[in-house]
Amino acid sequence: MWRLNTRGNYEFLGGKEDWDAAARVAEQCSYYADDDEDEMTAEEPVSCYNCLYRRWTTNSFICQKVKQGDGRLSKKC
Ligand code: SF4
């Protein structure tokens, strides 16, 4: 589900249109927070694509909250 980049950030492997997976991850994530309304792209109310901590990359997004060594990602996501 995630790729660890050289900066220690996790990049989502589902790209920008894996709506189901992005919603599943966010539903299990204790860090989820709504982004500004005009930045929310998914129809699902809770989705990584709508999260304040999502930063778009060329092919997907990185999560700014969950960092390398944080055990929550493997347990929750
Ligand atoms: S904090 Fe990261 S993993 Fe959690 S919902 Fe937001 S983008 Fe997804």
Residues whose N, C-alpha, C, O or C-beta is under 5 A from the ligand:
A	BS01	SF4	A26 C29 Y31 Y32 C48 C51 Y53 R54 C63 K65
